[in-house]
Amino acid sequence: MLNTSQAAFGQLVAIAALALYVAANLGANDVANSMGTSVGSKALTLRQAIIVAGILEFAGAVLFGKGVSETLATGVVNAEAFAAQPQVFLIGMVSVLAACGIWLQIATRRGLPVSSSHAVVGAIAGFSWVAAGIGAVDWPTIGTISLTWLATPVASGAVAALFYSLVKYSILDRPDPLDQMREWIPWLSAAVLSIFGIIVLPSVVDVAFVQTGAIALVQDRLGWNIPVHDLVIGIGGMGAIVLTQISWKKLASAGEKEEGREKKEEGRKPFDFAQGTNKEEGRKPFDFAQGTNKEEGRKPFDFAQGTNKEEGRKPFDFAQGTNKEEGIGTNSPTLPLSHSLIEQQMARFQVISACFVAFAHGSNDVGNAVAPLAAIAYIRRTGSFPQSDFSVPLWILVLGGVGIIVGLSIWGKNVIATVGEGIIELQPSGGFCAELATAATVLLASRLGLPVSTSHALVGAVVGVGIVKGWKSVRFQTLLSIGSAWLVTIPIAAGLAAIIFSIARSIL
């Protein structure tokens, strides 16, 4: 049981609030990793992205955040160095929370998608070195984690490039792209749900049906012996069939609407430029020389300047598709009808894949915020260093999930702009492939208990799509800023944690 004395409880509440602060900054920074590409490609609005991500980040944190939290809490340091002094380790973990919160907030304000796992691992190593010497750090574990950081963007980028090449070659670049899209919808549906089903669904089924006793109840009442893996395959298969049917109907309905709109456009009445009227409708003439409707006396429009002279409206640059003084974003070239319909359908797949990325992010990165708190709670409860049977309490995972939601809803938009729009110009087809590759990479790492960087995975995936589209589409200046932030995160977090730990130990 927790120590419930007033002082001890107050200390735990204060530490929990610090962990909530870290989780909020993590959500604000890493929300771009789950929803940035969807917002950048216009598949989701910012508000929709925040709502969807909030729900799924929380679910991922609570259902799958346990493994990574345990790795970070106990696997980065040598237990022998702190076994005889657990209170020193406790102070160190508080220092880790403070250091990570400060650095993540600085990066978020600058719109830089830094790696929270970099920050936590660096901070733990920094305070451990100061507290008990260089031998206190478990360097082999640090090495393994570091290798995942190097491998993650490469693996995710390769998978994304493969996905996008397949979509581009098999659908977008074909002379009959709509027919190809109809043929590929079942395969795309299966790909989306297979990645989710193989890596995540078994654990979801275990939580929802096995641990609740639902399968045992069915077996007792009906005599049905349902293997868990069969249930997983059945749910995934039904989901793929339903998604395919819905996608076919949506594509057909959108095609009919677009065809009807084209026919309507073709049947419009002719406009007489000499008279400034629709001949059959007898509209009032428009004087192009004066920029007015003669009989109405409307204010003149200056076509040379793109303004209403008397109103002083800001000029619109027709060549660039922008308001010159406002810098409103350029209008992208109009896509052919077939490609427009394909991108609409890809946007629906992208929303689904974005949901999986949000779930993956919650499952992996919640450990970065709550692992130190879990270790602190264990020490306060037992008075000893966390052992191999260390387990993260559910209330701590819930706290981390809530913090992520709060942070992404308040501060998340800054980093969304960097990842969603700053690296390459994304369309739903590219965004879908990037998110699918990110989900596969991060969810697999979560199953293995490896604290990989979600930002590395997504940035690598976006670059992979950009390489297939052409090197010139990648904005390397943005990549340079992101890469620099990645490199300095570990030393900055380590230095902050070491300084905070030294000050806290001298005071306490």
N, C-alpha and C positions, 0 to 999 in steps of 0.2 A: 504494500500500500504506500501511497505517497505520504510524505511528511506533511501533515496538515496544520502544523503550528503556524501562527499568524505571520511571523517573520519569514519562515521558509516558503509559505504559500505566496507571500508578496514577491519574494525573489523569483520564484518560478513564473509568476504572472509577468514580471518585468522581462524575463528572458524569453518567454513565449511571445511577448509583444515585439521583441527584437527580431525573433524568427519570422513573425508576421510581416515585419518591415522588409526583411530580406526577400521573402516570398513575393511581396508586392512589387519590389524592384525587379525581381526575376520575371514576373508576369509582364511587367511593363516593357522589359527589354526583349524577352524571348517570344512574346506574342507574335512578332513578325515572322518567326520561324514556322508558325502554324498557319497564319492567315495573311501574311504579307503578299504572297503571290496572288491570292484570290482577290484581294482589294486592288492590287496593281493591274490585274487583267480585267477588272470590273465584273468579275463573277459574283462578288458580294460587295455590299456597301460596308463602310466602316462600322456602322452600328450593328448590322447583321453579323459581321465577323466577330465583333466583341461578344455578342450574345451566344453565338454558336460555340466559339472558342471557350467561353467561360464555363458552359455546361460540360463540355467534353474534357477540358483540362482538369476540372474537378474530378470527373469520373476516372480519368486515367491516373490521377494522383492517388486516389483512395484505393482503387483496385490493383494497381500495378507498381506503385511507388515504393513498395517495401524493399525489394531486392537491391536497388541502387542505393537507397538510404543506408542500408546495412553495410554495403561495400565502402561508402564514403566515411561512415562513422567509425569503423574499426579497421579498415584495410589499408589506410594510408600511413599509419604509424606502427612502430614496433610496440607490441603490448608490454614487453618486458621493461621498456623505458618508463612506463607510467603505472605499472601494476602496483608499485608501492606508494605512489603519490597521485591517486585519482583526482584529488582536489585541484592539483596543478593542471591536469588534463581538462577539468571542468572550466577553469579560468581561460584556458586556451581556446576551448570551443566557443565561449562567449566572445573572445577576441575575433575568432573566425567569422561569426555572425556580423559583428560590427564592421570588419574590414570588407566583407563581401557586399554588405548593404551600401556602404559609402561608394565603392568603386562602381557598382551596377547603376547607382543613381547618376553618377557623373557621366557614365557612358550613355545612359538613356537620354539625358538632357541634350547630348550631342548627336543623338540619332544613330549611335554605333551599336550594331548587334554583336556584342561581345559574348564570350562563352562563360556562362555561370559555373560550369564544371571546372574550367580553368581557374576561376577565382577561388572556388572552395578548396580544390586540391592544393593550389599554391598557398592559400592562407593556412591550411593545416600544416603543410610542410614548413612554412615560415615560423610559426609559433613553436612547433616541435623542435626545430633546430636550436632556437634560442633557449627553450626550456630544458632540453636534455641532451643537446649536442647533435652532431650530424648523424650519429648512429640511431637516433630516435625516429628518423624517417625511413619508412619501408621503401627503399629505392627501387627494388624489383617491381613492386606494385605501381609506383609512379611511372616506371618505364613502360609497363603494360598499358596503363591508361594513356600515356603520351603517344604510344604507337596507334591507339585507336583514334586519337585526335588527328594524326597524320593520315591514317587510312580512311577515315570517315568521309572527308570531302572528295577524295579520289574515287572511293567506291560509289558514293552517292552520285557524283558527277558522271561516272561511267554508266551507271544504271539509267540515269535520266537521259543521257545522250542516246543510249540504246532504245529506250522507249520512244523518244521524240523522232529518232531516225525512222523507226518502224511506222509511226503515225504519219510522218511526212511522206515517206516513200509509198506506203500502202493506201493512204487516203488523200492527203492534201495535194500531192503532185500528180494525181491521176486525172485523166480526162473526164472521168465520171465520178467525181468525189462523193456525191450524194449516195449513189449506189454502193460505193465502197464503204461509206459510213454505215449504211444499213447492214452490210455484211459483217462489219467489224464490231458492231454494238454488243453482240453476245460475248465476244472475246474480251472486249474492254470491261464489260460488267464482271466477267469471270476473273479477270486480272485484279480488279479493284477488291472484290470480295475474297479472293483467294489469299491475297497478302494479309488482309485483316483476319481471315478465318484461320489460316495456318498458324499465325503467330499469336493472335490475341484471343480468338474465340474459345479455344480450349479452357483457358483460365476463366473467361466470362461464364462459360457453361458450368464450370466447377463451382464458381461462387453462386450462380443463380439456381442451379438444379441439384448439384451434389450436396453442397454444404447446407442448403435449406431442407434437404430430405425429400425433395420432389420426386427424384428418380426412385428412391427407396419406397415411397408411397405408391407410385404407379406399379412397381414390382409386387408389392404386397397385395394391392387391391385387384390388379388385373393379371398379375402373373407375367408381365412383360419384362424381360431382361434386356434393357437397352444399354449397350456399350456407349461410353461417353464419346468416343471418337466417331461413332456412327451418328450420334446426335449432332456433333459439330459439322460433319459433312452434310447432313440433311439440312441443317439451318443455312449453311453457306450456299448449298445448291438452290434451295428455294429462294434465297435472297437474290441470287444471280438471275434466276428466271423472272422474278418480279421486276427487277431493275431493267432487264432487257425488254420486257413487254411495255413498261412505262416509257422507256426511251424511244422505242419504235413509234408509239402513239404520239409522243411529243414532237418527234421529228416530222411525222406525216402531217400533223396539225399545223406546225410552223410553216411547212412547205406550202400547204394550201392557202394559208393567210398571205404569204409573200406573193404567191401567184395571183391571188385576187387583188392585191394592192398594185401589182404591176399592170394588170388589165385596167384598173381604175385610172391609173396614171395615163395610160395610152388613150383612154376615151375622153380626156378633158377637152373642153371647147377651145378653139383657136384664139390666140391673143393678137390683136391688131396693134403693132408697134407704132404705126403711123398715127392712129387715133388714140392710142393708150387705152383701149377698151377690149373686153371680150365681146365680140361682135353680137353674139346671140343674146347676151345678157344685158347689153347696154350700160355697162358700168361707166362711171364718170371718167373723163379723160385725164390722163396723167401727163403733165408737161415736163419732159425730160430736160429741157433747157433750163427751166426754173426749179425743177425738183419738187413740184407741187401738184396736187389735184386742183385744177383751175377753179372749180366751183366751190371747193371746200376751203381753199386758202390754207392748206397745211404748210407747216414750216419747211423751208427748202432743205433738201439733203444734198450735201456736197460730195459728189462721187469721187472727186480727186482726193479729198481728204478723208472720206469715209465718215463724215460727221453730219449731224444736224446743226447748221451754222448757228442758229439762235440758241440752241440748247447746250452747245459745246460738248457734245458727247465724245468720249474717247474714240480715236480712229480704229477701225477694224482693218487689219491687213489681210486682204483676200488671198494674196500669194502664200502667206504663211498660215492663214487660218487662225489668227490671234488678234486680240486687242493689244495694240502696240504698247500702250502705257501700262496696261494691267498685267501683261504677260500671261494671259489666259492660255492654257495648254493648247497645243496644236491639234487640229482635227486630223485623225489618222485617215489615210486614203480609204475610200469606200471599197469594201470587199465585194467580190462577185457574190451573187445570190447564193450559190451553192456553198461557198466558203463561209458566208455569214451564217447560214443554217448549221453548218458543221461546228463553227465556233460556239454557237448557242448551245448545241448539245454537249460540246466539250466543257462548257461552263458548268453544266449540271454535274458532269463527272468530276470536275475540279472541286465543286462544293463538297462532294462525298469524300474525295481524297483529302481535302483540307480538314474535314472532320477527323479522319484517321490520324493526320499529322498532329492535330490538337490533342487527341487522345494519347498519341505517342509521346508528345512533349510533356504532358502532365505525368505520364508514367515514369519518364526518365528523369526530368529535371526537377521534380519536386524534392528529390533526394538532396539536391544542392542546397535547398533552403532548410529542410527539417532534420537532416542527418546530425548536425551539431546539437540541435535541441533534443533529439532522441538520446544521444549520448549523455547529455547533461541530466535529463530526467532519469536515466538508468543509474547514474552515479548518485544522484540525490536519493533515489529509492533504495539502493543496495549498499552504498558506501564503497563500492569497488569498481574497478575498471571494467568496461563491457567485455564479456566473454564471448565464446563462440556461439552460445545459445542466445545471444542478444537478439531482441525482436523489437521492431518499431511499433509502438501503440497506435491504434486506429485514430485516436483523437489528435495525434500529431500530424498524421497524413491529412486529416480533415482540415486542420489549421493551415497546412501548406497549400491545400487546394483553394481555400478561401482567400488566402493572401494573393495567390496568382490571379484570381478573378478580380480582386480589388485593384491590383496594380495595372492589369491590362486594360481595364475599363477607364482608368483615370489618366495614365501616362503612355499608353501603348502606341498612340498614333505616330509618334516621332520615328520609331524604328520601322514601323510598317512602311513608311514612305521610302526608306533606304533600301530595304530588301525587295519590296514590291515593284518599285519604279526606278531605283537608282542604279541597278546593275545592268539590266537589259530591258528593252521594251517588251513586255509580255502580252501574249494573247492567251485565251483559255487553253488552247491545245498545248502550248509550252508550259503554262502554269500547272496543268494537270499532270504532265509527265514529271515535272520537278517535284511536285508534292507526293506523287506516287513513289518515286525513288526515295524521297526523304522518309516517308512512312515506313517503307520496307527496311531501310537502314537502321533507323532509330528503334523501331519496335523489336527487331531482332537483337539489338544491343540490350534492350531492356530485359528480354527473356534470358539473356546471358548474364545480367547483372552488371553490365559495363556502363560507366557513366560517360557516354560519348557526348560530343557537342552537337546539339540540334542545330545551332547556327552554322556550324561547319557543314553539316549534312545538307541543309537547304541552300546555302550559298554555293556549295559545290554542285548541287543539282541544277541551280539556275545557270551557273557558268557552263555546265555540260550542255544544256539546251542552247545557250548562246553560241557555243562552238559549232554545233550542228547548223544553226542559222547563219553563222559566219562570224569570224573573229571581230569584224568591225562593229558588230552589234553589241559587243561587251564594253562597258564603260570601265576601263582599267583604273581610272582615277578613284572611283568608288571602291573598287576591289583593293587598291593600295591602302586606302583609309581603314577599311575593315581588317585587312591583314595586319596592319600596324597595331590596331587595337587588340587583336588576338595575341600578338607577340608580347605586348607590354602588360597584359592582364596578369600573367603568373608572377612576374617580379613585383608589380605594384601591389597585388593582393598579399603576397608573402611579406613584403616590407611593411604594409599597413598592419597586418596581423601581428608581426613581431614587435612593432612599436606599441600597439595597443596592449599586447600581452605584458610587455615590460612595465608599462605604466600601471596596469591593473595589479600586477604581482607586487610592485613596490608599495602600492596603496593598501592592498589587502594583507 
